[in-house]
């Protein structure tokens, strides 16, 4: 079983989502596309869970649509199947306690990867760096 950790990491690394957006993401916000190669596959970020507790708008205050990599689509699809194909209103991340996740699985992952005290936001920064390196404008 995948669990929340690889899904959360890929949502931040491959889609550039903020941690609160990861926690607030619902299955209904994912457009799978007709196939894995469909370039219209995307994630529609319309809400976030501030500090992992309060439902609300994304930090920017507006929704956005983000292209979804084949790798992310594959992991999300596998997780969706593992969870028994949850409904559109169910959250993608099952864990309810973001702080516990950061001090548990996230910390263990950083230790295994030997990256020190990395912050989940570092994955979002890496996403932006990859885009800039590929010549894609962030705006």
N, CA, C and O atoms as a GROMACS GRO file, in nm:
protein
  556
    1UNK      N    1   0.084  -0.119   0.000
    1UNK     CA    2   0.000   0.000   0.000
    1UNK      C    3   0.088   0.125   0.000
    1UNK      O    4   0.189   0.130   0.071
    2UNK      N    5   0.051   0.223  -0.078
    2UNK     CA    6   0.131   0.345  -0.093
    2UNK      C    7   0.133   0.431   0.033
    2UNK      O    8   0.241   0.470   0.079
    3UNK      N    9   0.019   0.460   0.088
    3UNK     CA   10   0.011   0.551   0.201
    3UNK      C   11   0.016   0.696   0.155
    3UNK      O   12   0.030   0.724   0.036
    4UNK      N   13   0.006   0.787   0.249
    4UNK     CA   14  -0.001   0.930   0.219
    4UNK      C   15   0.133   0.990   0.178
    4UNK      O   16   0.136   1.084   0.098
    5UNK      N   17   0.243   0.939   0.231
    5UNK     CA   18   0.373   1.002   0.211
    5UNK      C   19   0.413   1.016   0.064
    5UNK      O   20   0.440   1.128   0.021
    6UNK      N   21   0.417   0.909  -0.015
    6UNK     CA   22   0.459   0.928  -0.155
    6UNK      C   23   0.363   1.014  -0.236
    6UNK      O   24   0.405   1.085  -0.327
    7UNK      N   25   0.236   1.007  -0.203
    7UNK     CA   26   0.136   1.087  -0.274
    7UNK      C   27   0.157   1.235  -0.242
    7UNK      O   28   0.158   1.318  -0.333
    8UNK      N   29   0.174   1.267  -0.116
    8UNK     CA   30   0.196   1.406  -0.075
    8UNK      C   31   0.326   1.461  -0.135
    8UNK      O   32   0.329   1.573  -0.185
    9UNK      N   33   0.432   1.382  -0.132
    9UNK     CA   34   0.560   1.425  -0.186
    9UNK      C   35   0.548   1.454  -0.335
    9UNK      O   36   0.596   1.557  -0.382
   10UNK      N   37   0.483   1.366  -0.410
   10UNK     CA   38   0.469   1.388  -0.554
   10UNK      C   39   0.377   1.505  -0.586
   10UNK      O   40   0.399   1.576  -0.685
   11UNK      N   41   0.274   1.527  -0.506
   11UNK     CA   42   0.187   1.642  -0.529
   11UNK      C   43   0.265   1.773  -0.515
   11UNK      O   44   0.240   1.869  -0.587
   12UNK      N   45   0.360   1.775  -0.421
   12UNK     CA   46   0.441   1.895  -0.404
   12UNK      C   47   0.552   1.904  -0.509
   12UNK      O   48   0.580   2.012  -0.560
   13UNK      N   49   0.614   1.791  -0.540
   13UNK     CA   50   0.728   1.791  -0.632
   13UNK      C   51   0.687   1.798  -0.779
   13UNK      O   52   0.749   1.871  -0.856
   14UNK      N   53   0.585   1.724  -0.817
   14UNK     CA   54   0.544   1.718  -0.958
   14UNK      C   55   0.437   1.820  -0.996
   14UNK      O   56   0.422   1.852  -1.114
   15UNK      N   57   0.363   1.871  -0.898
   15UNK     CA   58   0.257   1.968  -0.929
   15UNK      C   59   0.280   2.103  -0.861
   15UNK      O   60   0.211   2.200  -0.891
   16UNK      N   61   0.375   2.109  -0.770
   16UNK     CA   62   0.406   2.236  -0.704
   16UNK      C   63   0.301   2.281  -0.604
   16UNK      O   64   0.292   2.400  -0.574
   17UNK      N   65   0.222   2.187  -0.551
   17UNK     CA   66   0.119   2.225  -0.455
   17UNK      C   67   0.181   2.263  -0.322
   17UNK      O   68   0.285   2.209  -0.282
   18UNK      N   69   0.117   2.356  -0.254
   18UNK     CA   70   0.155   2.391  -0.117
   18UNK      C   71   0.104   2.281  -0.026
   18UNK      O   72   0.014   2.206  -0.062
   19UNK      N   73   0.163   2.271   0.092
   19UNK     CA   74   0.124   2.165   0.186
   19UNK      C   75  -0.025   2.172   0.220
   19UNK      O   76  -0.092   2.069   0.223
   20UNK      N   77  -0.077   2.292   0.244
   20UNK     CA   78  -0.219   2.308   0.274
   20UNK      C   79  -0.308   2.266   0.157
   20UNK      O   80  -0.418   2.216   0.178
   21UNK      N   81  -0.259   2.288   0.033
   21UNK     CA   82  -0.335   2.247  -0.085
   21UNK      C   83  -0.335   2.096  -0.099
   21UNK      O   84  -0.433   2.036  -0.143
   22UNK      N   85  -0.224   2.034  -0.062
   22UNK     CA   86  -0.216   1.888  -0.064
   22UNK      C   87  -0.320   1.831   0.033
   22UNK      O   88  -0.394   1.739  -0.001
   23UNK      N   89  -0.325   1.888   0.153
   23UNK     CA   90  -0.419   1.838   0.254
   23UNK      C   91  -0.564   1.867   0.218
   23UNK      O   92  -0.654   1.793   0.258
   24UNK      N   93  -0.588   1.972   0.144
   24UNK     CA   94  -0.725   2.008   0.106
   24UNK      C   95  -0.771   1.947  -0.025
   24UNK      O   96  -0.889   1.960  -0.060
   25UNK      N   97  -0.681   1.881  -0.099
   25UNK     CA   98  -0.714   1.826  -0.230
   25UNK      C   99  -0.816   1.713  -0.219
   25UNK      O  100  -0.801   1.621  -0.139
   26UNK      N  101  -0.920   1.724  -0.300
   26UNK     CA  102  -1.024   1.620  -0.304
   26UNK      C  103  -1.018   1.546  -0.436
   26UNK      O  104  -0.972   1.600  -0.537
   27UNK      N  105  -1.063   1.422  -0.434
   27UNK     CA  106  -1.058   1.338  -0.554
   27UNK      C  107  -1.134   1.401  -0.671
   27UNK      O  108  -1.096   1.381  -0.787
   28UNK      N  109  -1.238   1.475  -0.642
   28UNK     CA  110  -1.316   1.538  -0.749
   28UNK      C  111  -1.241   1.650  -0.821
   28UNK      O  112  -1.286   1.696  -0.926
   29UNK      N  113  -1.129   1.693  -0.766
   29UNK     CA  114  -1.050   1.800  -0.828
   29UNK      C  115  -0.948   1.746  -0.928
   29UNK      O  116  -0.874   1.822  -0.989
   30UNK      N  117  -0.946   1.614  -0.944
   30UNK     CA  118  -0.850   1.552  -1.035
   30UNK      C  119  -0.921   1.514  -1.164
   30UNK      O  120  -1.021   1.442  -1.162
   31UNK      N  121  -0.867   1.562  -1.274
   31UNK     CA  122  -0.919   1.522  -1.404
   31UNK      C  123  -0.816   1.427  -1.464
   31UNK      O  124  -0.706   1.469  -1.503
   32UNK      N  125  -0.852   1.300  -1.471
   32UNK     CA  126  -0.759   1.194  -1.510
   32UNK      C  127  -0.719   1.201  -1.657
   32UNK      O  128  -0.610   1.156  -1.693
   33UNK      N  129  -0.804   1.256  -1.741
   33UNK     CA  130  -0.780   1.253  -1.884
   33UNK      C  131  -0.831   1.120  -1.940
   33UNK      O  132  -0.862   1.028  -1.865
   34UNK      N  133  -0.838   1.112  -2.071
   34UNK     CA  134  -0.888   0.990  -2.134
   34UNK      C  135  -0.793   0.872  -2.120
   34UNK      O  136  -0.836   0.757  -2.124
   35UNK      N  137  -0.664   0.901  -2.104
   35UNK     CA  138  -0.561   0.798  -2.088
   35UNK      C  139  -0.441   0.861  -2.021
   35UNK      O  140  -0.439   0.982  -1.995
   36UNK      N  141  -0.340   0.780  -1.992
   36UNK     CA  142  -0.219   0.831  -1.927
   36UNK      C  143  -0.145   0.931  -2.015
   36UNK      O  144  -0.069   1.014  -1.965
   37UNK      N  145  -0.166   0.924  -2.145
   37UNK     CA  146  -0.096   1.013  -2.237
   37UNK      C  147  -0.178   1.138  -2.274
   37UNK      O  148  -0.130   1.224  -2.347
   38UNK      N  149  -0.299   1.147  -2.224
   38UNK     CA  150  -0.384   1.263  -2.252
   38UNK      C  151  -0.322   1.386  -2.187
   38UNK      O  152  -0.309   1.391  -2.065
   39UNK      N  153  -0.286   1.484  -2.266
   39UNK     CA  154  -0.220   1.604  -2.213
   39UNK      C  155  -0.314   1.697  -2.137
   39UNK      O  156  -0.270   1.796  -2.079
   40UNK      N  157  -0.443   1.667  -2.137
   40UNK     CA  158  -0.539   1.751  -2.064
   40UNK      C  159  -0.559   1.704  -1.920
   40UNK      O  160  -0.639   1.762  -1.846
   41UNK      N  161  -0.487   1.600  -1.878
   41UNK     CA  162  -0.500   1.554  -1.739
   41UNK      C  163  -0.450   1.666  -1.648
   41UNK      O  164  -0.348   1.729  -1.676
   42UNK      N  165  -0.523   1.690  -1.539
   42UNK     CA  166  -0.488   1.805  -1.455
   42UNK      C  167  -0.548   1.793  -1.316
   42UNK      O  168  -0.631   1.707  -1.287
   43UNK      N  169  -0.502   1.884  -1.231
   43UNK     CA  170  -0.552   1.898  -1.095
   43UNK      C  171  -0.608   2.039  -1.085
   43UNK      O  172  -0.542   2.136  -1.122
   44UNK      N  173  -0.730   2.051  -1.035
   44UNK     CA  174  -0.793   2.182  -1.019
   44UNK      C  175  -0.788   2.217  -0.870
   44UNK      O  176  -0.863   2.162  -0.789
   45UNK      N  177  -0.699   2.308  -0.836
   45UNK     CA  178  -0.681   2.348  -0.696
   45UNK      C  179  -0.783   2.457  -0.665
   45UNK      O  180  -0.773   2.570  -0.715
   46UNK      N  181  -0.880   2.423  -0.582
   46UNK     CA  182  -0.985   2.518  -0.547
   46UNK      C  183  -0.994   2.545  -0.397
   46UNK      O  184  -1.060   2.640  -0.354
   47UNK      N  185  -0.927   2.462  -0.318
   47UNK     CA  186  -0.932   2.481  -0.174
   47UNK      C  187  -0.804   2.432  -0.109
   47UNK      O  188  -0.724   2.361  -0.170
   48UNK      N  189  -0.787   2.472   0.016
   48UNK     CA  190  -0.670   2.432   0.093
   48UNK      C  191  -0.713   2.409   0.237
   48UNK      O  192  -0.822   2.448   0.278
   49UNK      N  193  -0.626   2.348   0.310
   49UNK     CA  194  -0.652   2.324   0.452
   49UNK      C  195  -0.538   2.393   0.528
   49UNK      O  196  -0.432   2.335   0.550
   50UNK      N  197  -0.564   2.517   0.567
   50UNK     CA  198  -0.462   2.597   0.636
   50UNK      C  199  -0.418   2.529   0.764
   50UNK      O  200  -0.499   2.492   0.849
   51UNK      N  201  -0.285   2.514   0.777
   51UNK     CA  202  -0.225   2.447   0.894
   51UNK      C  203  -0.282   2.307   0.914
   51UNK      O  204  -0.272   2.251   1.023
   52UNK      N  205  -0.340   2.250   0.809
   52UNK     CA  206  -0.395   2.116   0.816
   52UNK      C  207  -0.526   2.109   0.893
   52UNK      O  208  -0.575   1.999   0.922
   53UNK      N  209  -0.585   2.224   0.927
   53UNK     CA  210  -0.704   2.226   1.011
   53UNK      C  211  -0.823   2.292   0.943
   53UNK      O  212  -0.930   2.232   0.933
   54UNK      N  213  -0.805   2.415   0.896
   54UNK     CA  214  -0.917   2.496   0.849
   54UNK      C  215  -0.932   2.489   0.697
   54UNK      O  216  -0.838   2.518   0.623
   55UNK      N  217  -1.052   2.451   0.651
   55UNK     CA  218  -1.082   2.452   0.508
   55UNK      C  219  -1.098   2.596   0.461
   55UNK      O  220  -1.156   2.679   0.531
   56UNK      N  221  -1.046   2.622   0.344
   56UNK     CA  222  -1.060   2.756   0.288
   56UNK      C  223  -1.007   2.763   0.146
   56UNK      O  224  -0.980   2.661   0.083
   57UNK      N  225  -0.992   2.884   0.097
   57UNK     CA  226  -0.939   2.907  -0.037
   57UNK      C  227  -0.789   2.880  -0.038
   57UNK      O  228  -0.724   2.879   0.067
   58UNK      N  229  -0.733   2.857  -0.158
   58UNK     CA  230  -0.587   2.847  -0.167
   58UNK      C  231  -0.524   2.976  -0.116
   58UNK      O  232  -0.589   3.080  -0.110
   59UNK      N  233  -0.398   2.968  -0.079
   59UNK     CA  234  -0.327   3.083  -0.022
   59UNK      C  235  -0.335   3.206  -0.111
   59UNK      O  236  -0.345   3.318  -0.061
   60UNK      N  237  -0.329   3.187  -0.243
   60UNK     CA  238  -0.334   3.299  -0.337
   60UNK      C  239  -0.474   3.360  -0.344
   60UNK      O  240  -0.491   3.472  -0.393
   61UNK      N  241  -0.574   3.288  -0.295
   61UNK     CA  242  -0.711   3.337  -0.298
   61UNK      C  243  -0.787   3.302  -0.426
   61UNK      O  244  -0.906   3.332  -0.438
   62UNK      N  245  -0.719   3.238  -0.519
   62UNK     CA  246  -0.788   3.200  -0.643
   62UNK      C  247  -0.752   3.057  -0.684
   62UNK      O  248  -0.645   3.006  -0.652
   63UNK      N  249  -0.845   2.996  -0.753
   63UNK     CA  250  -0.823   2.858  -0.796
   63UNK      C  251  -0.733   2.857  -0.919
   63UNK      O  252  -0.719   2.958  -0.989
   64UNK      N  253  -0.673   2.742  -0.944
   64UNK     CA  254  -0.590   2.727  -1.063
   64UNK      C  255  -0.590   2.581  -1.108
   64UNK      O  256  -0.617   2.490  -1.029
   65UNK      N  257  -0.561   2.562  -1.235
   65UNK     CA  258  -0.554   2.429  -1.292
   65UNK      C  259  -0.407   2.399  -1.323
   65UNK      O  260  -0.338   2.480  -1.385
   66UNK      N  261  -0.362   2.282  -1.278
   66UNK     CA  262  -0.221   2.245  -1.292
   66UNK      C  263  -0.212   2.117  -1.374
   66UNK      O  264  -0.283   2.020  -1.347
   67UNK      N  265  -0.125   2.117  -1.473
   67UNK     CA  266  -0.102   1.997  -1.553
   67UNK      C  267  -0.046   1.888  -1.462
   67UNK      O  268   0.032   1.914  -1.371
   68UNK      N  269  -0.088   1.764  -1.489
   68UNK     CA  270  -0.047   1.652  -1.405
   68UNK      C  271   0.049   1.562  -1.483
   68UNK      O  272   0.018   1.519  -1.595
   69UNK      N  273   0.164   1.532  -1.425
   69UNK     CA  274   0.261   1.446  -1.489
   69UNK      C  275   0.206   1.303  -1.498
   69UNK      O  276   0.116   1.265  -1.423
   70UNK      N  277   0.260   1.226  -1.589
   70UNK     CA  278   0.219   1.084  -1.598
   70UNK      C  279   0.254   1.010  -1.470
   70UNK      O  280   0.178   0.924  -1.425
   71UNK      N  281   0.370   1.043  -1.412
   71UNK     CA  282   0.411   0.978  -1.288
   71UNK      C  283   0.312   1.007  -1.176
   71UNK      O  284   0.271   0.916  -1.104
   72UNK      N  285   0.272   1.134  -1.162
   72UNK     CA  286   0.176   1.171  -1.058
   72UNK      C  287   0.041   1.106  -1.085
   72UNK      O  288  -0.023   1.057  -0.992
   73UNK      N  289  -0.003   1.106  -1.209
   73UNK     CA  290  -0.131   1.043  -1.244
   73UNK      C  291  -0.130   0.895  -1.205
   73UNK      O  292  -0.227   0.844  -1.150
   74UNK      N  293  -0.020   0.828  -1.233
   74UNK     CA  294  -0.008   0.686  -1.203
   74UNK      C  295  -0.016   0.659  -1.052
   74UNK      O  296  -0.086   0.568  -1.008
   75UNK      N  297   0.055   0.740  -0.973
   75UNK     CA  298   0.055   0.722  -0.828
   75UNK      C  299  -0.083   0.756  -0.770
   75UNK      O  300  -0.132   0.684  -0.683
   76UNK      N  301  -0.144   0.864  -0.818
   76UNK     CA  302  -0.278   0.900  -0.769
   76UNK      C  303  -0.380   0.792  -0.804
   76UNK      O  304  -0.466   0.757  -0.722
   77UNK      N  305  -0.371   0.740  -0.924
   77UNK     CA  306  -0.466   0.636  -0.968
   77UNK      C  307  -0.451   0.511  -0.881
   77UNK      O  308  -0.550   0.452  -0.839
   78UNK      N  309  -0.326   0.473  -0.855
   78UNK     CA  310  -0.301   0.355  -0.771
   78UNK      C  311  -0.357   0.378  -0.630
   78UNK      O  312  -0.421   0.289  -0.573
   79UNK      N  313  -0.333   0.496  -0.576
   79UNK     CA  314  -0.384   0.528  -0.441
   79UNK      C  315  -0.536   0.529  -0.439
   79UNK      O  316  -0.597   0.479  -0.344
   80UNK      N  317  -0.598   0.586  -0.542
   80UNK     CA  318  -0.744   0.590  -0.552
   80UNK      C  319  -0.802   0.449  -0.551
   80UNK      O  320  -0.902   0.422  -0.485
   81UNK      N  321  -0.738   0.359  -0.625
   81UNK     CA  322  -0.783   0.220  -0.629
   81UNK      C  323  -0.764   0.153  -0.493
   81UNK      O  324  -0.853   0.082  -0.446
   82UNK      N  325  -0.649   0.175  -0.428
   82UNK     CA  326  -0.621   0.117  -0.296
   82UNK      C  327  -0.725   0.159  -0.193
   82UNK      O  328  -0.762   0.081  -0.106
   83UNK      N  329  -0.770   0.283  -0.204
   83UNK     CA  330  -0.868   0.335  -0.108
   83UNK      C  331  -1.011   0.296  -0.142
   83UNK      O  332  -1.105   0.340  -0.075
   84UNK      N  333  -1.029   0.216  -0.246
   84UNK     CA  334  -1.164   0.170  -0.282
   84UNK      C  335  -1.241   0.271  -0.364
   84UNK      O  336  -1.364   0.278  -0.353
   85UNK      N  337  -1.173   0.349  -0.445
   85UNK     CA  338  -1.236   0.449  -0.532
   85UNK      C  339  -1.325   0.546  -0.454
   85UNK      O  340  -1.446   0.551  -0.477
   86UNK      N  341  -1.265   0.622  -0.363
   86UNK     CA  342  -1.345   0.715  -0.282
   86UNK      C  343  -1.417   0.818  -0.368
   86UNK      O  344  -1.377   0.846  -0.482
   87UNK      N  345  -1.523   0.875  -0.314
   87UNK     CA  346  -1.603   0.974  -0.384
   87UNK      C  347  -1.531   1.106  -0.404
   87UNK      O  348  -1.424   1.130  -0.348
   88UNK      N  349  -1.592   1.192  -0.483
   88UNK     CA  350  -1.533   1.320  -0.520
   88UNK      C  351  -1.503   1.410  -0.401
   88UNK      O  352  -1.408   1.488  -0.407
   89UNK      N  353  -1.581   1.404  -0.294
   89UNK     CA  354  -1.562   1.493  -0.179
   89UNK      C  355  -1.458   1.442  -0.080
   89UNK      O  356  -1.416   1.515   0.010
   90UNK      N  357  -1.415   1.317  -0.095
   90UNK     CA  358  -1.313   1.261  -0.005
   90UNK      C  359  -1.178   1.326  -0.035
   90UNK      O  360  -1.146   1.354  -0.151
   91UNK      N  361  -1.100   1.348   0.069
   91UNK     CA  362  -0.967   1.408   0.049
   91UNK      C  363  -0.868   1.302   0.003
   91UNK      O  364  -0.878   1.185   0.041
   92UNK      N  365  -0.773   1.343  -0.078
   92UNK     CA  366  -0.671   1.253  -0.130
   92UNK      C  367  -0.582   1.203  -0.017
   92UNK      O  368  -0.549   1.084  -0.012
   93UNK      N  369  -0.542   1.293   0.072
   93UNK     CA  370  -0.460   1.256   0.187
   93UNK      C  371  -0.552   1.213   0.301
   93UNK      O  372  -0.638   1.289   0.346
   94UNK      N  373  -0.532   1.091   0.346
   94UNK     CA  374  -0.621   1.034   0.448
   94UNK      C  375  -0.586   1.085   0.587
   94UNK      O  376  -0.675   1.107   0.669
   95UNK      N  377  -0.456   1.104   0.615
   95UNK     CA  378  -0.412   1.150   0.745
   95UNK      C  379  -0.477   1.283   0.779
   95UNK      O  380  -0.480   1.374   0.695
   96UNK      N  381  -0.529   1.296   0.897
   96UNK     CA  382  -0.597   1.419   0.938
   96UNK      C  383  -0.504   1.515   1.010
   96UNK      O  384  -0.535   1.634   1.024
   97UNK      N  385  -0.389   1.466   1.056
   97UNK     CA  386  -0.300   1.547   1.139
   97UNK      C  387  -0.172   1.583   1.062
   97UNK      O  388  -0.077   1.504   1.059
   98UNK      N  389  -0.171   1.700   1.001
   98UNK     CA  390  -0.056   1.744   0.921
   98UNK      C  391   0.070   1.756   1.007
   98UNK      O  392   0.178   1.718   0.962
   99UNK      N  393   0.058   1.807   1.127
   99UNK     CA  394   0.175   1.826   1.213
   99UNK      C  395   0.237   1.691   1.250
   99UNK      O  396   0.360   1.677   1.250
  100UNK      N  397   0.154   1.593   1.280
  100UNK     CA  398   0.204   1.460   1.313
  100UNK      C  399   0.273   1.399   1.190
  100UNK      O  400   0.375   1.332   1.203
  101UNK      N  401   0.218   1.422   1.072
  101UNK     CA  402   0.278   1.373   0.948
  101UNK      C  403   0.415   1.434   0.928
  101UNK      O  404   0.509   1.364   0.890
  102UNK      N  405   0.429   1.565   0.955
  102UNK     CA  406   0.556   1.633   0.937
  102UNK      C  407   0.661   1.586   1.037
  102UNK      O  408   0.780   1.578   1.005
  103UNK      N  409   0.618   1.554   1.159
  103UNK     CA  410   0.714   1.512   1.260
  103UNK      C  411   0.739   1.361   1.256
  103UNK      O  412   0.832   1.313   1.321
  104UNK      N  413   0.657   1.287   1.182
  104UNK     CA  414   0.674   1.141   1.173
  104UNK      C  415   0.727   1.098   1.038
  104UNK      O  416   0.848   1.098   1.017
  105UNK      N  417   0.637   1.061   0.946
  105UNK     CA  418   0.681   1.009   0.815
  105UNK      C  419   0.773   1.105   0.739
  105UNK      O  420   0.871   1.060   0.679
  106UNK      N  421   0.743   1.234   0.740
  106UNK     CA  422   0.826   1.329   0.666
  106UNK      C  423   0.968   1.332   0.723
  106UNK      O  424   1.066   1.330   0.647
  107UNK      N  425   0.980   1.338   0.854
  107UNK     CA  426   1.112   1.342   0.919
  107UNK      C  427   1.190   1.215   0.889
  107UNK      O  428   1.310   1.221   0.862
  108UNK      N  429   1.124   1.098   0.895
  108UNK     CA  430   1.191   0.971   0.864
  108UNK      C  431   1.239   0.969   0.719
  108UNK      O  432   1.349   0.921   0.690
  109UNK      N  433   1.157   1.020   0.628
  109UNK     CA  434   1.195   1.026   0.487
  109UNK      C  435   1.320   1.112   0.468
  109UNK      O  436   1.412   1.075   0.396
  110UNK      N  437   1.324   1.226   0.534
  110UNK     CA  438   1.440   1.316   0.524
  110UNK      C  439   1.565   1.250   0.579
  110UNK      O  440   1.674   1.267   0.524
  111UNK      N  441   1.550   1.175   0.688
  111UNK     CA  442   1.665   1.103   0.745
  111UNK      C  443   1.716   0.997   0.647
  111UNK      O  444   1.836   0.986   0.624
  112UNK      N  445   1.624   0.920   0.589
  112UNK     CA  446   1.662   0.816   0.492
  112UNK      C  447   1.728   0.876   0.368
  112UNK      O  448   1.822   0.819   0.314
  113UNK      N  449   1.679   0.991   0.325
  113UNK     CA  450   1.734   1.058   0.207
  113UNK      C  451   1.860   1.138   0.240
  113UNK      O  452   1.927   1.190   0.150
  114UNK      N  453   1.892   1.147   0.368
  114UNK     CA  454   2.009   1.221   0.415
  114UNK      C  455   2.009   1.366   0.366
  114UNK      O  456   2.110   1.416   0.316
  115UNK      N  457   1.894   1.431   0.381
  115UNK     CA  458   1.881   1.571   0.339
  115UNK      C  459   1.866   1.666   0.458
  115UNK      O  460   1.833   1.783   0.440
  116UNK      N  461   1.891   1.619   0.576
  116UNK     CA  462   1.884   1.705   0.694
  116UNK      C  463   1.742   1.746   0.728
  116UNK      O  464   1.647   1.669   0.711
  117UNK      N  465   1.729   1.868   0.775
  117UNK     CA  466   1.599   1.920   0.816
  117UNK      C  467   1.527   1.986   0.699
  117UNK      O  468   1.499   2.106   0.703
  118UNK      N  469   1.498   1.910   0.598
  118UNK     CA  470   1.426   1.964   0.482
  118UNK      C  471   1.283   1.997   0.521
  118UNK      O  472   1.224   1.933   0.608
  119UNK      N  473   1.229   2.096   0.456
  119UNK     CA  474   1.093   2.141   0.479
  119UNK      C  475   1.009   2.097   0.358
  119UNK      O  476   1.060   2.099   0.246
  120UNK      N  477   0.883   2.057   0.377
  120UNK     CA  478   0.801   2.021   0.261
  120UNK      C  479   0.797   2.130   0.154
  120UNK      O  480   0.782   2.099   0.036
  121UNK      N  481   0.810   2.256   0.193
  121UNK     CA  482   0.809   2.365   0.095
  121UNK      C  483   0.928   2.354  -0.002
  121UNK      O  484   0.922   2.406  -0.113
  122UNK      N  485   1.034   2.287   0.041
  122UNK     CA  486   1.150   2.269  -0.046
  122UNK      C  487   1.111   2.195  -0.174
  122UNK      O  488   1.171   2.218  -0.279
  123UNK      N  489   1.012   2.107  -0.167
  123UNK     CA  490   0.967   2.035  -0.286
  123UNK      C  491   0.898   2.130  -0.384
  123UNK      O  492   0.916   2.117  -0.505
  124UNK      N  493   0.822   2.223  -0.331
  124UNK     CA  494   0.757   2.324  -0.416
  124UNK      C  495   0.863   2.411  -0.484
  124UNK      O  496   0.851   2.446  -0.601
  125UNK      N  497   0.967   2.445  -0.408
  125UNK     CA  498   1.076   2.524  -0.464
  125UNK      C  499   1.148   2.446  -0.574
  125UNK      O  500   1.187   2.503  -0.677
  126UNK      N  501   1.167   2.316  -0.553
  126UNK     CA  502   1.231   2.232  -0.654
  126UNK      C  503   1.146   2.229  -0.781
  126UNK      O  504   1.199   2.235  -0.892
  127UNK      N  505   1.015   2.219  -0.764
  127UNK     CA  506   0.924   2.219  -0.879
  127UNK      C  507   0.943   2.347  -0.960
  127UNK      O  508   0.953   2.343  -1.083
  128UNK      N  509   0.949   2.460  -0.893
  128UNK     CA  510   0.968   2.588  -0.962
  128UNK      C  511   1.103   2.591  -1.033
  128UNK      O  512   1.113   2.641  -1.145
  129UNK      N  513   1.206   2.539  -0.969
  129UNK     CA  514   1.339   2.536  -1.031
  129UNK      C  515   1.340   2.450  -1.157
  129UNK      O  516   1.402   2.486  -1.257
  130UNK      N  517   1.270   2.336  -1.152
  130UNK     CA  518   1.263   2.248  -1.269
  130UNK      C  519   1.194   2.320  -1.385
  130UNK      O  520   1.237   2.308  -1.500
  131UNK      N  521   1.088   2.393  -1.354
  131UNK     CA  522   1.017   2.467  -1.460
  131UNK      C  523   1.107   2.573  -1.523
  131UNK      O  524   1.114   2.585  -1.645
  132UNK      N  525   1.174   2.649  -1.439
  132UNK     CA  526   1.262   2.754  -1.490
  132UNK      C  527   1.376   2.696  -1.574
  132UNK      O  528   1.410   2.750  -1.679
  133UNK      N  529   1.432   2.585  -1.528
  133UNK     CA  530   1.540   2.519  -1.603
  133UNK      C  531   1.491   2.472  -1.740
  133UNK      O  532   1.566   2.474  -1.837
  134UNK      N  533   1.365   2.431  -1.746
  134UNK     CA  534   1.307   2.385  -1.872
  134UNK      C  535   1.261   2.502  -1.960
  134UNK      O  536   1.210   2.480  -2.070
  135UNK      N  537   1.279   2.625  -1.911
  135UNK     CA  538   1.241   2.743  -1.990
  135UNK      C  539   1.094   2.778  -1.982
  135UNK      O  540   1.042   2.850  -2.067
  136UNK      N  541   1.025   2.727  -1.879
  136UNK     CA  542   0.882   2.754  -1.863
  136UNK      C  543   0.865   2.868  -1.765
  136UNK      O  544   0.922   2.866  -1.656
  137UNK      N  545   0.787   2.968  -1.804
  137UNK     CA  546   0.762   3.082  -1.716
  137UNK      C  547   0.672   3.040  -1.600
  137UNK      O  548   0.576   2.965  -1.619
  138UNK      N  549   0.702   3.089  -1.481
  138UNK     CA  550   0.624   3.051  -1.363
  138UNK      C  551   0.483   3.110  -1.363
  138UNK      O  552   0.391   3.047  -1.312
  139UNK      N  553   0.466   3.227  -1.418
  139UNK     CA  554   0.334   3.292  -1.420
  139UNK      C  555   0.235   3.213  -1.497
  139UNK      O  556   0.119   3.254  -1.509
   0.00000   0.00000   0.00000
